């Protein structure tokens, strides 16, 4: 057997170990994606054998966390898919404006770029002062990055373009302070965001929201797990609340599809039916 490669059966053993020992459930993630990520970690950290890799994960909680972080996906940018943010600005924010307190859950928030993006939308709509954004992820180290509100300055040109395409109303640079190679976003934005660990697979609902955003997370789950998470979102939304997913995700052919209507065919934003 190739010592640089772990079989699907061995990956399955590791996922069961992680579930039994640490409570993280990746057993129903899409197999091809998870196999690729586990093998990448095995090769990167130069384990001489599968047995030693497995022993390290079981016996070393710190390394097990590295395993979890490596196989969760953290690709993100500010105002990613600008037309999605434009649709939120036009179709969702005017409805949210009618509430005395706005509660938003951004699930699978990664390092927080998209959470700050939405905070900027709320600010420009005059709604930030009465909003709370709960930003959650399974990966505690990415939450720590999000909490700082500090992102590479080299990304700001691209983010500024995305922002303008999303219907931005200000000079984007007014939202951050540049310092050497980093941009630190304004405290009035970060002050309305609560970063907190949450495992979509094992943790329950923790509030009732008017809007849940979870983009490009469900694509890594199989059908059973997608349904489970979508039911969690449905249970966590107020009647007439909104659910926003990623561009390749859908409620079609899921157990909750009958409880929502899509706002328009282009953007993946649904509204929950009234009771």
C-alpha positions in Angstrom: 0.0 0.0 0.0 1.1 3.6 -0.7 2.3 5.0 2.6 1.4 8.5 1.5 -2.3 7.6 1.0 -5.1 6.7 3.4 -7.9 4.5 2.1 -11.6 5.4 2.4 -12.0 2.7 5.0 -9.2 4.2 7.1 -10.7 7.7 6.7 -14.0 6.3 7.9 -12.3 4.9 11.0 -10.7 8.3 11.8 -14.1 10.1 11.5 -15.7 7.6 13.9 -12.8 8.1 16.3 -13.2 11.9 16.2 -17.0 11.5 16.7 -16.7 9.1 19.7 -13.8 10.9 21.4 -14.5 14.6 20.7 -18.1 14.8 19.5 -17.4 16.3 16.1 -19.5 14.4 13.5 -18.0 14.4 10.0 -19.2 10.9 9.1 -21.9 12.3 6.8 -19.8 14.8 5.0 -19.3 14.3 1.2 -16.8 11.5 0.9 -14.6 12.7 -1.9 -14.0 16.1 -0.3 -13.3 14.7 3.2 -11.0 12.0 1.8 -9.0 14.6 0.0 -8.6 16.8 3.0 -7.6 14.0 5.4 -5.0 12.7 3.0 -3.7 16.2 2.6 -3.2 16.6 6.3 -1.6 13.1 6.6 0.9 14.0 3.9 1.6 17.6 5.2 2.3 16.4 8.7 4.5 13.5 7.4 3.2 10.6 9.4 5.1 7.4 8.6 1.9 5.2 9.0 -1.8 5.4 9.3 -1.5 3.8 12.8 0.6 6.7 14.1 -1.7 9.3 12.5 -4.7 7.6 14.2 -3.0 7.3 17.6 -2.0 11.0 17.5 -5.6 12.1 16.8 -7.0 9.8 19.6 -4.4 10.7 22.2 -3.7 14.4 21.6 -6.7 16.7 21.9 -4.7 19.6 20.5 -3.8 17.7 17.4 -7.4 16.5 17.1 -8.5 20.2 16.9 -5.9 20.7 14.1 -7.6 17.7 12.3 -11.0 19.3 12.7 -9.8 22.7 11.5 -8.0 21.2 8.5 -11.0 19.3 7.2 -13.5 22.2 7.7 -13.5 24.6 4.8 -12.6 28.3 5.3 -12.7 30.0 1.9 -14.4 33.4 2.1 -14.2 37.1 1.1 -16.0 40.3 1.8 -19.2 40.8 -0.2 -18.6 37.4 -1.9 -21.1 37.2 -4.8 -22.0 40.9 -4.8 -25.4 40.4 -6.4 -26.4 38.2 -3.3 -25.7 41.2 -1.1 -27.5 43.6 -3.4 -30.5 41.3 -3.2 -30.3 41.3 0.6 -30.1 45.1 0.6 -33.1 45.5 -1.7 -35.4 42.7 -0.6 -34.6 41.6 3.0 -33.4 44.7 4.8 -36.6 46.7 4.3 -38.5 43.9 6.0 -36.0 43.6 8.8 -36.4 47.4 9.4 -39.9 46.8 10.7 -38.7 44.8 13.7 -37.8 46.5 17.0 -34.8 44.1 17.5 -33.1 42.3 14.6 -31.5 38.9 15.3 -29.3 37.4 12.7 -27.5 34.1 12.7 -24.5 33.7 10.4 -23.7 30.0 10.6 -20.4 28.6 9.3 -19.0 32.2 9.4 -15.3 31.2 8.9 -13.0 34.1 9.6 -15.8 36.7 9.5 -15.4 38.6 6.3 -19.0 38.0 5.2 -20.3 38.8 8.7 -18.6 42.2 8.6 -20.0 42.7 5.1 -23.5 42.2 6.4 -22.8 44.5 9.3 -21.9 47.2 6.8 -25.2 46.6 5.0 -27.1 47.0 8.3 -25.1 50.2 9.0 -26.0 51.7 5.7 -29.6 50.9 6.1 -29.7 52.6 9.6 -30.4 49.2 11.3 -27.1 48.3 12.9 -27.9 49.9 16.3 -30.9 47.6 16.8 -29.3 44.4 15.4 -27.3 41.5 16.9 -25.4 39.1 14.6 -24.5 35.7 16.0 -21.5 34.4 14.0 -20.8 30.8 14.6 -18.4 28.1 13.3 -17.1 24.7 14.4 -13.6 26.0 14.1 -12.5 28.1 17.1 -9.3 29.5 15.5 -11.2 31.1 12.6 -13.6 32.6 15.1 -10.6 34.2 16.9 -9.6 35.8 13.6 -13.1 37.1 13.0 -13.3 38.5 16.5 -10.2 40.8 15.8 -11.8 42.4 12.7 -8.4 42.5 11.1 -7.9 41.3 7.5 -5.0 41.6 5.0 -4.8 45.0 3.4 -3.9 43.3 0.1 -7.5 42.1 -0.1 -9.1 45.5 0.2 -9.0 46.4 -3.4 -11.0 43.3 -4.4 -13.3 43.8 -1.4 -13.9 47.4 -2.4 -14.9 46.3 -5.9 -17.3 43.7 -4.5 -18.7 46.3 -2.1 -19.5 48.7 -5.0 -21.1 46.0 -7.1 -23.2 45.1 -4.0 -24.7 48.6 -4.1 -22.3 50.2 -1.6 -23.2 53.8 -0.5 -19.9 55.0 1.0 -16.2 55.0 0.3 -15.3 51.4 1.4 -12.1 52.6 3.1 -14.2 54.6 5.6 -15.0 51.3 7.3 -11.5 50.3 8.3 -8.2 51.7 9.5 -5.1 50.7 7.5 -2.1 49.7 9.6 1.0 48.3 7.9 -0.2 45.2 6.0 -3.6 44.9 7.7 -7.0 46.6 7.8 -8.8 46.8 11.1 -12.6 47.2 10.7 -14.5 49.8 12.8 -15.5 48.9 16.4 -19.2 49.9 15.8 -19.4 47.0 13.3 -17.6 44.4 15.4 -19.5 45.5 18.5 -22.7 44.1 17.1 -21.2 40.7 16.3 -21.1 37.8 18.8 -18.6 35.2 17.6 -19.3 31.8 19.2 -18.5 28.1 18.5 -21.5 26.1 17.3 -21.5 22.7 15.6 -24.3 22.5 13.1 -24.4 18.7 13.3 -24.6 18.2 17.1 -25.7 21.5 18.6 -29.3 22.7 18.8 -31.1 26.0 18.2 -30.2 28.8 20.6 -32.5 31.7 19.6 -35.3 32.7 17.2 -34.0 34.7 14.2 -35.4 36.9 11.5 -32.5 36.0 9.1 -30.2 33.0 8.9 -27.2 33.1 6.5 -25.3 29.9 5.9 -23.4 30.0 2.6 -21.3 27.3 1.1 -21.5 24.9 4.1 -24.2 22.5 3.1 -22.4 21.5 -0.1 -19.9 19.6 2.1 -22.7 17.6 3.8 -24.5 14.6 2.4 -28.3 14.6 1.9 -29.2 13.3 5.3 -27.0 15.8 7.1 -28.3 18.7 4.9 -31.9 17.8 5.9 -30.9 17.8 9.5 -29.3 21.2 9.4 -32.1 22.7 7.3 -34.6 21.5 9.9 -32.5 23.2 12.6 -32.6 26.4 10.6 -36.3 26.1 10.0 -36.9 25.6 13.7 -34.6 28.6 14.5 -36.5 31.1 12.2 -39.5 33.2 13.1 -42.5 32.8 10.9 -41.8 34.9 7.8 -38.0 34.9 8.6 -35.4 34.6 5.8 -32.9 31.9 5.0 -30.0 32.6 2.7 -27.8 29.9 1.3 -24.8 29.7 -1.1 -25.0 29.8 -4.9 -24.8 26.0 -5.4 -27.2 25.2 -2.5 -31.0 24.8 -2.6 -34.0 23.8 -0.6 -35.4 21.9 -3.6 -36.0 18.2 -2.8 -35.3 18.7 0.9 -37.6 17.9 3.9 -38.3 21.7 4.5 -38.9 22.9 1.0 -42.6 23.1 1.6 -42.2 25.5 4.4 -40.4 28.2 2.3 -40.8 30.2 -0.8 -37.9 31.5 -2.8 -37.7 35.3 -3.2 -36.5 35.2 -6.8 -34.8 32.6 -9.0 -31.4 34.2 -9.2 -30.3 34.5 -5.5 -30.6 31.7 -3.0 -32.8 33.5 -0.5 -36.0 32.0 0.9 -38.8 33.2 3.2 -40.4 31.0 5.7 -44.2 30.7 5.4 -46.5 32.1 8.1 -47.7 29.6 10.6 
